[in-house]
Amino acid sequence: MLKSYKAIFNRNELLVEDNALNDAKIIQKTKTTSKNEYIMHLVAEDVLDCLKRAKELYIKHFECNPKSIEIEKTSVTINQNNQSLEKDKQIQSDNYLNLARAIMRA
């Protein structure tokens, strides 16, 4: 059974200021940022398969290694026949219903 995952790259990067080291070589001033954060949605068999695919796709897209990767499981599960569950059907029917309401108001 294939599962849906969300891969988050470079979240909460640690930035060290140039003069942040003291005499004992201890980092004192650091900042975190998420400005380089990149999110990718993947379908994989398990978490390790998702991690492998996510890293390969990131390297292919950006031509460098990611600094960090976080994998989160999403609620949608996909059958082997690549058919989505009832959740996707419900979303699609809701979209058609909203479209019909908008047409009737016009």
Distance bins in CASP14 RR format, pairs under 12 A and 6 or more apart:
PFRMAT RR
TARGET T0000
AUTHOR 0000-0000-0000
RMODE 2
METHOD distances of the structure
MODEL  1
1 43 0 0 0 0 0 1 0 0 0 0 0
1 44 0 0 0 0 0 1 0 0 0 0 0
1 45 1 0 0 1 0 0 0 0 0 0 0
1 46 0 0 0 0 1 0 0 0 0 0 0
1 76 0 0 0 0 0 1 0 0 0 0 0
1 77 1 0 0 1 0 0 0 0 0 0 0
1 78 1 0 0 1 0 0 0 0 0 0 0
1 79 1 0 0 1 0 0 0 0 0 0 0
1 80 1 0 0 1 0 0 0 0 0 0 0
1 81 0 0 0 0 0 1 0 0 0 0 0
1 82 0 0 0 0 0 1 0 0 0 0 0
1 83 0 0 0 0 0 1 0 0 0 0 0
1 85 0 0 0 0 0 1 0 0 0 0 0
2 42 0 0 0 0 1 0 0 0 0 0 0
2 43 1 0 1 0 0 0 0 0 0 0 0
2 44 1 0 0 1 0 0 0 0 0 0 0
2 45 1 0 0 1 0 0 0 0 0 0 0
2 46 0 0 0 0 1 0 0 0 0 0 0
2 49 0 0 0 0 1 0 0 0 0 0 0
2 50 0 0 0 0 0 1 0 0 0 0 0
2 53 0 0 0 0 0 1 0 0 0 0 0
2 73 0 0 0 0 0 1 0 0 0 0 0
2 74 0 0 0 0 0 1 0 0 0 0 0
2 76 0 0 0 0 1 0 0 0 0 0 0
2 77 1 0 0 1 0 0 0 0 0 0 0
2 78 1 0 1 0 0 0 0 0 0 0 0
2 79 1 0 0 1 0 0 0 0 0 0 0
2 80 1 0 0 1 0 0 0 0 0 0 0
2 81 0 0 0 0 0 1 0 0 0 0 0
2 82 1 0 0 1 0 0 0 0 0 0 0
2 83 0 0 0 0 0 1 0 0 0 0 0
2 84 0 0 0 0 0 1 0 0 0 0 0
2 85 0 0 0 0 0 1 0 0 0 0 0
3 41 0 0 0 0 0 1 0 0 0 0 0
3 42 0 0 0 0 1 0 0 0 0 0 0
3 43 1 0 0 1 0 0 0 0 0 0 0
3 44 1 0 0 1 0 0 0 0 0 0 0
3 45 1 0 0 1 0 0 0 0 0 0 0
3 46 1 0 0 1 0 0 0 0 0 0 0
3 47 0 0 0 0 1 0 0 0 0 0 0
3 49 0 0 0 0 1 0 0 0 0 0 0
3 50 0 0 0 0 1 0 0 0 0 0 0
3 71 0 0 0 0 0 1 0 0 0 0 0
3 72 0 0 0 0 0 1 0 0 0 0 0
3 73 1 0 0 1 0 0 0 0 0 0 0
3 74 0 0 0 0 1 0 0 0 0 0 0
3 75 0 0 0 0 1 0 0 0 0 0 0
3 76 0 0 0 0 1 0 0 0 0 0 0
3 77 1 0 1 0 0 0 0 0 0 0 0
3 78 1 0 0 1 0 0 0 0 0 0 0
3 79 0 0 0 0 0 1 0 0 0 0 0
3 80 0 0 0 0 0 1 0 0 0 0 0
3 85 0 0 0 0 0 1 0 0 0 0 0
4 40 0 0 0 0 0 1 0 0 0 0 0
4 41 1 0 0 1 0 0 0 0 0 0 0
4 42 1 0 0 1 0 0 0 0 0 0 0
4 43 1 0 1 0 0 0 0 0 0 0 0
4 44 0 0 0 0 1 0 0 0 0 0 0
4 45 0 0 0 0 0 1 0 0 0 0 0
4 47 0 0 0 0 0 1 0 0 0 0 0
4 50 0 0 0 0 1 0 0 0 0 0 0
4 71 0 0 0 0 0 1 0 0 0 0 0
4 72 0 0 0 0 1 0 0 0 0 0 0
4 73 1 0 0 1 0 0 0 0 0 0 0
4 74 1 0 1 0 0 0 0 0 0 0 0
4 75 1 0 0 1 0 0 0 0 0 0 0
4 76 1 0 1 0 0 0 0 0 0 0 0
4 77 1 0 0 1 0 0 0 0 0 0 0
4 78 1 0 0 1 0 0 0 0 0 0 0
4 79 0 0 0 0 0 1 0 0 0 0 0
4 84 0 0 0 0 1 0 0 0 0 0 0
4 85 0 0 0 0 0 1 0 0 0 0 0
4 87 0 0 0 0 0 1 0 0 0 0 0
4 88 0 0 0 0 0 1 0 0 0 0 0
5 39 0 0 0 0 0 1 0 0 0 0 0
5 40 0 0 0 0 1 0 0 0 0 0 0
5 41 1 0 0 1 0 0 0 0 0 0 0
5 42 1 0 1 0 0 0 0 0 0 0 0
5 43 1 0 0 1 0 0 0 0 0 0 0
5 44 1 0 1 0 0 0 0 0 0 0 0
5 45 0 0 0 0 0 1 0 0 0 0 0
5 46 0 0 0 0 1 0 0 0 0 0 0
5 47 1 0 0 1 0 0 0 0 0 0 0
5 48 0 0 0 0 0 1 0 0 0 0 0
5 49 0 0 0 0 1 0 0 0 0 0 0
5 50 1 0 1 0 0 0 0 0 0 0 0
5 51 0 0 0 0 1 0 0 0 0 0 0
5 52 0 0 0 0 0 1 0 0 0 0 0
5 53 0 0 0 0 1 0 0 0 0 0 0
5 54 1 0 0 1 0 0 0 0 0 0 0
5 69 0 0 0 0 0 1 0 0 0 0 0
5 70 0 0 0 0 0 1 0 0 0 0 0
5 71 1 0 1 0 0 0 0 0 0 0 0
5 72 1 0 0 1 0 0 0 0 0 0 0
5 73 1 0 1 0 0 0 0 0 0 0 0
5 74 1 0 0 1 0 0 0 0 0 0 0
5 75 0 0 0 0 0 1 0 0 0 0 0
5 76 0 0 0 0 1 0 0 0 0 0 0
5 77 0 0 0 0 0 1 0 0 0 0 0
5 78 0 0 0 0 0 1 0 0 0 0 0
6 37 0 0 0 0 0 1 0 0 0 0 0
6 38 0 0 0 0 0 1 0 0 0 0 0
6 39 1 0 0 1 0 0 0 0 0 0 0
6 40 1 0 0 1 0 0 0 0 0 0 0
6 41 1 0 1 0 0 0 0 0 0 0 0
6 42 1 0 0 1 0 0 0 0 0 0 0
6 43 0 0 0 0 0 1 0 0 0 0 0
6 44 0 0 0 0 0 1 0 0 0 0 0
6 47 0 0 0 0 0 1 0 0 0 0 0
6 50 0 0 0 0 1 0 0 0 0 0 0
6 54 0 0 0 0 1 0 0 0 0 0 0
6 69 0 0 0 0 0 1 0 0 0 0 0
6 70 0 0 0 0 1 0 0 0 0 0 0
6 71 1 0 0 1 0 0 0 0 0 0 0
6 72 1 0 1 0 0 0 0 0 0 0 0
6 73 1 0 0 1 0 0 0 0 0 0 0
6 74 1 0 1 0 0 0 0 0 0 0 0
6 75 0 0 0 0 0 1 0 0 0 0 0
6 76 0 0 0 0 0 1 0 0 0 0 0
7 37 0 0 0 0 0 1 0 0 0 0 0
7 38 0 0 0 0 1 0 0 0 0 0 0
7 39 1 0 0 1 0 0 0 0 0 0 0
7 40 1 0 1 0 0 0 0 0 0 0 0
7 41 1 0 0 1 0 0 0 0 0 0 0
7 42 1 0 1 0 0 0 0 0 0 0 0
7 43 0 0 0 0 0 1 0 0 0 0 0
7 44 0 0 0 0 1 0 0 0 0 0 0
7 47 0 0 0 0 0 1 0 0 0 0 0
7 49 0 0 0 0 0 1 0 0 0 0 0
7 50 1 0 0 1 0 0 0 0 0 0 0
7 51 1 0 0 1 0 0 0 0 0 0 0
7 52 0 0 0 0 0 1 0 0 0 0 0
7 53 0 0 0 0 1 0 0 0 0 0 0
7 54 1 1 0 0 0 0 0 0 0 0 0
7 55 0 0 0 0 1 0 0 0 0 0 0
7 56 0 0 0 0 0 1 0 0 0 0 0
7 57 0 0 0 0 1 0 0 0 0 0 0
7 58 1 0 0 1 0 0 0 0 0 0 0
7 61 0 0 0 0 0 1 0 0 0 0 0
7 66 0 0 0 0 1 0 0 0 0 0 0
7 68 0 0 0 0 0 1 0 0 0 0 0
7 69 1 0 0 1 0 0 0 0 0 0 0
7 70 1 0 0 1 0 0 0 0 0 0 0
7 71 1 0 1 0 0 0 0 0 0 0 0
7 72 1 0 0 1 0 0 0 0 0 0 0
7 73 0 0 0 0 0 1 0 0 0 0 0
7 74 0 0 0 0 0 1 0 0 0 0 0
8 34 0 0 0 0 1 0 0 0 0 0 0
8 36 0 0 0 0 0 1 0 0 0 0 0
8 37 1 0 0 1 0 0 0 0 0 0 0
8 38 1 0 0 1 0 0 0 0 0 0 0
8 39 1 0 1 0 0 0 0 0 0 0 0
8 40 0 0 0 0 1 0 0 0 0 0 0
8 41 0 0 0 0 0 1 0 0 0 0 0
8 42 0 0 0 0 0 1 0 0 0 0 0
8 50 0 0 0 0 0 1 0 0 0 0 0
8 51 0 0 0 0 0 1 0 0 0 0 0
8 54 0 0 0 0 1 0 0 0 0 0 0
8 58 0 0 0 0 0 1 0 0 0 0 0
8 66 0 0 0 0 1 0 0 0 0 0 0
8 67 0 0 0 0 0 1 0 0 0 0 0
8 68 0 0 0 0 1 0 0 0 0 0 0
8 69 1 0 0 1 0 0 0 0 0 0 0
8 70 1 0 1 0 0 0 0 0 0 0 0
8 71 1 0 0 1 0 0 0 0 0 0 0
8 72 1 0 0 1 0 0 0 0 0 0 0
8 74 0 0 0 0 0 1 0 0 0 0 0
9 34 0 0 0 0 0 1 0 0 0 0 0
9 36 0 0 0 0 1 0 0 0 0 0 0
9 37 1 0 0 1 0 0 0 0 0 0 0
9 38 1 0 1 0 0 0 0 0 0 0 0
9 39 1 0 0 1 0 0 0 0 0 0 0
9 40 1 0 0 1 0 0 0 0 0 0 0
9 42 0 0 0 0 0 1 0 0 0 0 0
9 51 0 0 0 0 0 1 0 0 0 0 0
9 54 1 0 0 1 0 0 0 0 0 0 0
9 55 0 0 0 0 1 0 0 0 0 0 0
9 57 0 0 0 0 1 0 0 0 0 0 0
9 58 1 0 1 0 0 0 0 0 0 0 0
9 59 0 0 0 0 0 1 0 0 0 0 0
9 61 0 0 0 0 1 0 0 0 0 0 0
9 62 0 0 0 0 1 0 0 0 0 0 0
9 64 0 0 0 0 0 1 0 0 0 0 0
9 65 0 0 0 0 0 1 0 0 0 0 0
9 66 1 0 1 0 0 0 0 0 0 0 0
9 67 1 0 0 1 0 0 0 0 0 0 0
9 68 1 0 0 1 0 0 0 0 0 0 0
9 69 1 0 1 0 0 0 0 0 0 0 0
9 70 1 0 0 1 0 0 0 0 0 0 0
9 71 0 0 0 0 0 1 0 0 0 0 0
10 32 0 0 0 0 0 1 0 0 0 0 0
10 33 0 0 0 0 1 0 0 0 0 0 0
10 34 1 0 0 1 0 0 0 0 0 0 0
10 35 0 0 0 0 1 0 0 0 0 0 0
10 36 1 0 1 0 0 0 0 0 0 0 0
10 37 1 0 1 0 0 0 0 0 0 0 0
10 38 1 0 0 1 0 0 0 0 0 0 0
10 39 0 0 0 0 0 1 0 0 0 0 0
10 40 0 0 0 0 0 1 0 0 0 0 0
10 58 0 0 0 0 1 0 0 0 0 0 0
10 62 0 0 0 0 1 0 0 0 0 0 0
10 64 0 0 0 0 0 1 0 0 0 0 0
10 65 0 0 0 0 0 1 0 0 0 0 0
10 66 1 0 1 0 0 0 0 0 0 0 0
10 67 1 0 1 0 0 0 0 0 0 0 0
10 68 1 0 1 0 0 0 0 0 0 0 0
10 69 0 0 0 0 1 0 0 0 0 0 0
10 70 0 0 0 0 1 0 0 0 0 0 0
11 32 0 0 0 0 1 0 0 0 0 0 0
11 33 0 0 0 0 1 0 0 0 0 0 0
11 34 1 0 1 0 0 0 0 0 0 0 0
11 35 0 0 0 0 0 1 0 0 0 0 0
11 36 0 0 0 0 1 0 0 0 0 0 0
11 37 1 0 1 0 0 0 0 0 0 0 0
11 38 0 0 0 0 1 0 0 0 0 0 0
11 39 0 0 0 0 1 0 0 0 0 0 0
11 66 0 0 0 0 0 1 0 0 0 0 0
11 67 0 0 0 0 1 0 0 0 0 0 0
11 68 1 0 0 1 0 0 0 0 0 0 0
11 69 0 0 0 0 1 0 0 0 0 0 0
11 70 1 0 1 0 0 0 0 0 0 0 0
11 71 0 0 0 0 0 1 0 0 0 0 0
11 72 0 0 0 0 0 1 0 0 0 0 0
12 30 0 0 0 0 0 1 0 0 0 0 0
12 31 0 0 0 0 0 1 0 0 0 0 0
12 32 1 0 1 0 0 0 0 0 0 0 0
12 33 1 0 0 1 0 0 0 0 0 0 0
12 34 1 0 1 0 0 0 0 0 0 0 0
12 35 0 0 0 0 0 1 0 0 0 0 0
12 36 0 0 0 0 0 1 0 0 0 0 0
12 37 0 0 0 0 1 0 0 0 0 0 0
12 67 0 0 0 0 1 0 0 0 0 0 0
12 68 1 0 0 1 0 0 0 0 0 0 0
12 70 0 0 0 0 1 0 0 0 0 0 0
13 30 0 0 0 0 0 1 0 0 0 0 0
13 31 0 0 0 0 1 0 0 0 0 0 0
13 32 1 0 0 1 0 0 0 0 0 0 0
13 33 1 0 1 0 0 0 0 0 0 0 0
13 34 1 0 0 1 0 0 0 0 0 0 0
13 35 0 0 0 0 1 0 0 0 0 0 0
13 36 1 0 0 1 0 0 0 0 0 0 0
13 37 0 0 0 0 1 0 0 0 0 0 0
13 38 0 0 0 0 0 1 0 0 0 0 0
13 66 0 0 0 0 0 1 0 0 0 0 0
13 67 1 0 0 1 0 0 0 0 0 0 0
13 68 1 0 0 1 0 0 0 0 0 0 0
14 20 0 0 0 0 0 1 0 0 0 0 0
14 27 0 0 0 0 1 0 0 0 0 0 0
14 29 0 0 0 0 0 1 0 0 0 0 0
14 30 1 0 1 0 0 0 0 0 0 0 0
14 31 1 0 0 1 0 0 0 0 0 0 0
14 32 1 0 1 0 0 0 0 0 0 0 0
14 33 0 0 0 0 1 0 0 0 0 0 0
14 34 0 0 0 0 0 1 0 0 0 0 0
14 36 0 0 0 0 0 1 0 0 0 0 0
14 67 0 0 0 0 1 0 0 0 0 0 0
14 68 0 0 0 0 1 0 0 0 0 0 0
15 27 0 0 0 0 0 1 0 0 0 0 0
15 29 0 0 0 0 1 0 0 0 0 0 0
15 30 1 0 0 1 0 0 0 0 0 0 0
15 31 1 0 1 0 0 0 0 0 0 0 0
15 32 1 0 0 1 0 0 0 0 0 0 0
15 33 1 0 1 0 0 0 0 0 0 0 0
15 34 0 0 0 0 0 1 0 0 0 0 0
15 35 0 0 0 0 1 0 0 0 0 0 0
15 36 0 0 0 0 0 1 0 0 0 0 0
15 67 0 0 0 0 0 1 0 0 0 0 0
16 26 0 0 0 0 0 1 0 0 0 0 0
16 27 1 0 1 0 0 0 0 0 0 0 0
16 28 0 0 0 0 1 0 0 0 0 0 0
16 29 1 0 0 1 0 0 0 0 0 0 0
16 30 1 0 1 0 0 0 0 0 0 0 0
16 31 0 0 0 0 1 0 0 0 0 0 0
16 32 0 0 0 0 0 1 0 0 0 0 0
16 33 0 0 0 0 0 1 0 0 0 0 0
17 27 0 0 0 0 1 0 0 0 0 0 0
17 28 0 0 0 0 1 0 0 0 0 0 0
17 29 1 0 1 0 0 0 0 0 0 0 0
17 30 1 0 0 1 0 0 0 0 0 0 0
17 31 1 0 0 1 0 0 0 0 0 0 0
18 27 0 0 0 0 0 1 0 0 0 0 0
18 29 0 0 0 0 1 0 0 0 0 0 0
18 30 0 0 0 0 0 1 0 0 0 0 0
19 27 0 0 0 0 0 1 0 0 0 0 0
19 28 0 0 0 0 1 0 0 0 0 0 0
19 29 0 0 0 0 1 0 0 0 0 0 0
20 26 0 0 0 0 1 0 0 0 0 0 0
20 27 1 0 1 0 0 0 0 0 0 0 0
20 28 1 0 1 0 0 0 0 0 0 0 0
20 29 1 0 1 0 0 0 0 0 0 0 0
20 30 1 0 0 1 0 0 0 0 0 0 0
20 31 0 0 0 0 1 0 0 0 0 0 0
21 27 1 0 0 1 0 0 0 0 0 0 0
21 28 1 0 0 1 0 0 0 0 0 0 0
21 29 0 0 0 0 1 0 0 0 0 0 0
21 30 0 0 0 0 0 1 0 0 0 0 0
22 28 1 0 1 0 0 0 0 0 0 0 0
22 29 0 0 0 0 1 0 0 0 0 0 0
32 67 0 0 0 0 0 1 0 0 0 0 0
32 68 0 0 0 0 0 1 0 0 0 0 0
33 67 0 0 0 0 0 1 0 0 0 0 0
34 67 0 0 0 0 0 1 0 0 0 0 0
34 68 0 0 0 0 0 1 0 0 0 0 0
34 70 0 0 0 0 0 1 0 0 0 0 0
36 58 0 0 0 0 0 1 0 0 0 0 0
36 62 0 0 0 0 1 0 0 0 0 0 0
36 64 0 0 0 0 0 1 0 0 0 0 0
36 66 0 0 0 0 1 0 0 0 0 0 0
36 67 1 0 0 1 0 0 0 0 0 0 0
36 68 0 0 0 0 0 1 0 0 0 0 0
37 66 0 0 0 0 0 1 0 0 0 0 0
37 67 0 0 0 0 0 1 0 0 0 0 0
37 68 0 0 0 0 1 0 0 0 0 0 0
37 69 0 0 0 0 0 1 0 0 0 0 0
37 70 0 0 0 0 1 0 0 0 0 0 0
38 54 0 0 0 0 0 1 0 0 0 0 0
38 57 0 0 0 0 0 1 0 0 0 0 0
38 58 1 0 0 1 0 0 0 0 0 0 0
38 61 0 0 0 0 1 0 0 0 0 0 0
38 62 1 0 0 1 0 0 0 0 0 0 0
38 64 0 0 0 0 0 1 0 0 0 0 0
38 66 1 0 0 1 0 0 0 0 0 0 0
38 67 0 0 0 0 0 1 0 0 0 0 0
38 68 0 0 0 0 0 1 0 0 0 0 0
38 69 0 0 0 0 0 1 0 0 0 0 0
38 70 0 0 0 0 0 1 0 0 0 0 0
39 54 0 0 0 0 0 1 0 0 0 0 0
39 58 0 0 0 0 0 1 0 0 0 0 0
39 66 0 0 0 0 0 1 0 0 0 0 0
39 69 0 0 0 0 0 1 0 0 0 0 0
39 70 0 0 0 0 1 0 0 0 0 0 0
39 71 0 0 0 0 0 1 0 0 0 0 0
39 72 0 0 0 0 1 0 0 0 0 0 0
39 74 0 0 0 0 0 1 0 0 0 0 0
40 50 0 0 0 0 1 0 0 0 0 0 0
40 51 0 0 0 0 0 1 0 0 0 0 0
40 53 0 0 0 0 1 0 0 0 0 0 0
40 54 1 0 0 1 0 0 0 0 0 0 0
40 55 0 0 0 0 0 1 0 0 0 0 0
40 56 0 0 0 0 0 1 0 0 0 0 0
40 57 1 0 0 1 0 0 0 0 0 0 0
40 58 1 0 0 1 0 0 0 0 0 0 0
40 60 0 0 0 0 0 1 0 0 0 0 0
40 61 0 0 0 0 1 0 0 0 0 0 0
40 62 0 0 0 0 0 1 0 0 0 0 0
40 66 0 0 0 0 0 1 0 0 0 0 0
40 69 0 0 0 0 1 0 0 0 0 0 0
40 70 0 0 0 0 0 1 0 0 0 0 0
40 71 0 0 0 0 0 1 0 0 0 0 0
40 72 0 0 0 0 0 1 0 0 0 0 0
40 74 0 0 0 0 0 1 0 0 0 0 0
41 50 0 0 0 0 0 1 0 0 0 0 0
41 53 0 0 0 0 0 1 0 0 0 0 0
41 54 0 0 0 0 1 0 0 0 0 0 0
41 57 0 0 0 0 0 1 0 0 0 0 0
41 71 0 0 0 0 0 1 0 0 0 0 0
41 72 0 0 0 0 0 1 0 0 0 0 0
41 73 0 0 0 0 0 1 0 0 0 0 0
41 74 1 0 0 1 0 0 0 0 0 0 0
41 76 0 0 0 0 1 0 0 0 0 0 0
41 78 0 0 0 0 0 1 0 0 0 0 0
42 49 0 0 0 0 1 0 0 0 0 0 0
42 50 1 0 1 0 0 0 0 0 0 0 0
42 51 0 0 0 0 1 0 0 0 0 0 0
42 52 0 0 0 0 0 1 0 0 0 0 0
42 53 1 0 1 0 0 0 0 0 0 0 0
42 54 1 0 1 0 0 0 0 0 0 0 0
42 55 0 0 0 0 0 1 0 0 0 0 0
42 56 0 0 0 0 0 1 0 0 0 0 0
42 57 1 0 0 1 0 0 0 0 0 0 0
42 58 0 0 0 0 0 1 0 0 0 0 0
42 69 0 0 0 0 0 1 0 0 0 0 0
42 71 0 0 0 0 1 0 0 0 0 0 0
42 72 0 0 0 0 0 1 0 0 0 0 0
42 73 0 0 0 0 0 1 0 0 0 0 0
42 74 0 0 0 0 1 0 0 0 0 0 0
42 76 0 0 0 0 0 1 0 0 0 0 0
42 78 0 0 0 0 0 1 0 0 0 0 0
43 49 0 0 0 0 1 0 0 0 0 0 0
43 50 0 0 0 0 1 0 0 0 0 0 0
43 53 0 0 0 0 1 0 0 0 0 0 0
43 54 0 0 0 0 0 1 0 0 0 0 0
43 73 0 0 0 0 0 1 0 0 0 0 0
43 74 0 0 0 0 1 0 0 0 0 0 0
43 76 0 0 0 0 1 0 0 0 0 0 0
43 77 0 0 0 0 1 0 0 0 0 0 0
43 78 1 0 1 0 0 0 0 0 0 0 0
43 79 0 0 0 0 0 1 0 0 0 0 0
43 80 0 0 0 0 0 1 0 0 0 0 0
43 82 0 0 0 0 1 0 0 0 0 0 0
43 84 0 0 0 0 0 1 0 0 0 0 0
44 50 1 1 0 0 0 0 0 0 0 0 0
44 51 0 0 0 0 1 0 0 0 0 0 0
44 52 0 0 0 0 1 0 0 0 0 0 0
44 53 1 0 1 0 0 0 0 0 0 0 0
44 54 0 0 0 0 1 0 0 0 0 0 0
44 55 0 0 0 0 0 1 0 0 0 0 0
44 56 0 0 0 0 0 1 0 0 0 0 0
44 57 0 0 0 0 0 1 0 0 0 0 0
44 71 0 0 0 0 1 0 0 0 0 0 0
44 73 0 0 0 0 0 1 0 0 0 0 0
44 74 0 0 0 0 0 1 0 0 0 0 0
44 77 0 0 0 0 0 1 0 0 0 0 0
44 78 0 0 0 0 0 1 0 0 0 0 0
45 51 0 0 0 0 0 1 0 0 0 0 0
45 52 0 0 0 0 0 1 0 0 0 0 0
45 53 0 0 0 0 1 0 0 0 0 0 0
45 77 0 0 0 0 0 1 0 0 0 0 0
45 78 0 0 0 0 0 1 0 0 0 0 0
45 80 0 0 0 0 0 1 0 0 0 0 0
46 52 0 0 0 0 0 1 0 0 0 0 0
46 53 0 0 0 0 0 1 0 0 0 0 0
46 71 0 0 0 0 0 1 0 0 0 0 0
46 73 0 0 0 0 1 0 0 0 0 0 0
47 53 0 0 0 0 0 1 0 0 0 0 0
47 54 0 0 0 0 0 1 0 0 0 0 0
47 69 0 0 0 0 0 1 0 0 0 0 0
47 70 0 0 0 0 0 1 0 0 0 0 0
47 71 1 0 1 0 0 0 0 0 0 0 0
47 72 0 0 0 0 1 0 0 0 0 0 0
47 73 1 0 0 1 0 0 0 0 0 0 0
48 54 0 0 0 0 0 1 0 0 0 0 0
48 55 0 0 0 0 0 1 0 0 0 0 0
48 69 0 0 0 0 0 1 0 0 0 0 0
48 71 0 0 0 0 1 0 0 0 0 0 0
49 55 0 0 0 0 0 1 0 0 0 0 0
49 56 0 0 0 0 0 1 0 0 0 0 0
49 71 0 0 0 0 0 1 0 0 0 0 0
50 56 0 0 0 0 0 1 0 0 0 0 0
50 57 0 0 0 0 0 1 0 0 0 0 0
50 69 0 0 0 0 1 0 0 0 0 0 0
50 70 0 0 0 0 0 1 0 0 0 0 0
50 71 1 0 1 0 0 0 0 0 0 0 0
50 72 0 0 0 0 1 0 0 0 0 0 0
50 73 0 0 0 0 1 0 0 0 0 0 0
50 74 0 0 0 0 0 1 0 0 0 0 0
51 57 0 0 0 0 0 1 0 0 0 0 0
51 58 0 0 0 0 0 1 0 0 0 0 0
51 66 0 0 0 0 0 1 0 0 0 0 0
51 68 0 0 0 0 0 1 0 0 0 0 0
51 69 1 0 0 1 0 0 0 0 0 0 0
51 70 0 0 0 0 1 0 0 0 0 0 0
51 71 1 0 1 0 0 0 0 0 0 0 0
51 72 0 0 0 0 0 1 0 0 0 0 0
52 58 0 0 0 0 0 1 0 0 0 0 0
52 59 0 0 0 0 0 1 0 0 0 0 0
52 69 0 0 0 0 0 1 0 0 0 0 0
52 71 0 0 0 0 0 1 0 0 0 0 0
53 59 0 0 0 0 0 1 0 0 0 0 0
53 60 0 0 0 0 0 1 0 0 0 0 0
53 69 0 0 0 0 0 1 0 0 0 0 0
53 71 0 0 0 0 0 1 0 0 0 0 0
54 60 0 0 0 0 0 1 0 0 0 0 0
54 61 0 0 0 0 0 1 0 0 0 0 0
54 65 0 0 0 0 0 1 0 0 0 0 0
54 66 0 0 0 0 1 0 0 0 0 0 0
54 68 0 0 0 0 0 1 0 0 0 0 0
54 69 1 0 0 1 0 0 0 0 0 0 0
54 70 0 0 0 0 1 0 0 0 0 0 0
54 71 1 0 0 1 0 0 0 0 0 0 0
54 72 0 0 0 0 0 1 0 0 0 0 0
55 61 0 0 0 0 0 1 0 0 0 0 0
55 62 0 0 0 0 0 1 0 0 0 0 0
55 64 0 0 0 0 0 1 0 0 0 0 0
55 65 1 0 0 1 0 0 0 0 0 0 0
55 66 1 0 0 1 0 0 0 0 0 0 0
55 67 0 0 0 0 0 1 0 0 0 0 0
55 68 0 0 0 0 0 1 0 0 0 0 0
55 69 1 0 0 1 0 0 0 0 0 0 0
55 71 0 0 0 0 0 1 0 0 0 0 0
56 62 0 0 0 0 0 1 0 0 0 0 0
56 65 0 0 0 0 0 1 0 0 0 0 0
56 66 0 0 0 0 0 1 0 0 0 0 0
56 69 0 0 0 0 0 1 0 0 0 0 0
57 63 0 0 0 0 0 1 0 0 0 0 0
57 66 0 0 0 0 0 1 0 0 0 0 0
57 69 0 0 0 0 0 1 0 0 0 0 0
58 64 0 0 0 0 1 0 0 0 0 0 0
58 65 1 0 0 1 0 0 0 0 0 0 0
58 66 1 0 1 0 0 0 0 0 0 0 0
58 67 0 0 0 0 0 1 0 0 0 0 0
58 68 0 0 0 0 0 1 0 0 0 0 0
58 69 1 0 0 1 0 0 0 0 0 0 0
59 65 1 0 0 1 0 0 0 0 0 0 0
59 66 1 0 0 1 0 0 0 0 0 0 0
59 69 0 0 0 0 0 1 0 0 0 0 0
60 66 0 0 0 0 0 1 0 0 0 0 0
74 85 0 0 0 0 0 1 0 0 0 0 0
74 87 0 0 0 0 0 1 0 0 0 0 0
75 84 0 0 0 0 0 1 0 0 0 0 0
75 85 0 0 0 0 1 0 0 0 0 0 0
75 86 0 0 0 0 0 1 0 0 0 0 0
75 87 1 0 0 1 0 0 0 0 0 0 0
75 88 0 0 0 0 0 1 0 0 0 0 0
76 83 0 0 0 0 0 1 0 0 0 0 0
76 84 1 0 0 1 0 0 0 0 0 0 0
76 85 1 0 0 1 0 0 0 0 0 0 0
76 86 0 0 0 0 0 1 0 0 0 0 0
76 87 1 0 0 1 0 0 0 0 0 0 0
76 88 1 0 0 1 0 0 0 0 0 0 0
76 89 0 0 0 0 0 1 0 0 0 0 0
76 90 0 0 0 0 0 1 0 0 0 0 0
76 91 0 0 0 0 1 0 0 0 0 0 0
77 83 0 0 0 0 0 1 0 0 0 0 0
77 84 0 0 0 0 1 0 0 0 0 0 0
77 85 1 0 0 1 0 0 0 0 0 0 0
77 86 0 0 0 0 0 1 0 0 0 0 0
77 87 0 0 0 0 1 0 0 0 0 0 0
77 88 0 0 0 0 0 1 0 0 0 0 0
78 84 1 0 1 0 0 0 0 0 0 0 0
78 85 1 0 0 1 0 0 0 0 0 0 0
78 87 0 0 0 0 0 1 0 0 0 0 0
78 88 0 0 0 0 1 0 0 0 0 0 0
79 85 1 0 0 1 0 0 0 0 0 0 0
79 86 0 0 0 0 0 1 0 0 0 0 0
79 88 0 0 0 0 0 1 0 0 0 0 0
82 88 0 0 0 0 0 1 0 0 0 0 0
83 89 0 0 0 0 1 0 0 0 0 0 0
84 90 0 0 0 0 0 1 0 0 0 0 0
84 91 0 0 0 0 1 0 0 0 0 0 0
84 92 0 0 0 0 1 0 0 0 0 0 0
85 91 0 0 0 0 0 1 0 0 0 0 0
85 92 0 0 0 0 0 1 0 0 0 0 0
86 92 0 0 0 0 0 1 0 0 0 0 0
86 93 0 0 0 0 0 1 0 0 0 0 0
87 93 0 0 0 0 0 1 0 0 0 0 0
87 94 0 0 0 0 0 1 0 0 0 0 0
88 94 0 0 0 0 0 1 0 0 0 0 0
88 95 0 0 0 0 0 1 0 0 0 0 0
89 95 0 0 0 0 0 1 0 0 0 0 0
89 96 0 0 0 0 0 1 0 0 0 0 0
90 96 0 0 0 0 0 1 0 0 0 0 0
90 97 0 0 0 0 0 1 0 0 0 0 0
91 97 0 0 0 0 0 1 0 0 0 0 0
91 98 0 0 0 0 0 1 0 0 0 0 0
92 98 0 0 0 0 0 1 0 0 0 0 0
92 99 0 0 0 0 0 1 0 0 0 0 0
93 99 0 0 0 0 0 1 0 0 0 0 0
93 100 0 0 0 0 0 1 0 0 0 0 0
94 100 0 0 0 0 0 1 0 0 0 0 0
94 101 0 0 0 0 0 1 0 0 0 0 0
95 101 0 0 0 0 0 1 0 0 0 0 0
95 102 0 0 0 0 0 1 0 0 0 0 0
96 102 0 0 0 0 0 1 0 0 0 0 0
96 103 0 0 0 0 0 1 0 0 0 0 0
97 103 0 0 0 0 0 1 0 0 0 0 0
97 104 0 0 0 0 0 1 0 0 0 0 0
98 104 0 0 0 0 0 1 0 0 0 0 0
98 105 0 0 0 0 0 1 0 0 0 0 0
99 105 0 0 0 0 0 1 0 0 0 0 0
99 106 0 0 0 0 0 1 0 0 0 0 0
100 106 0 0 0 0 0 1 0 0 0 0 0
END
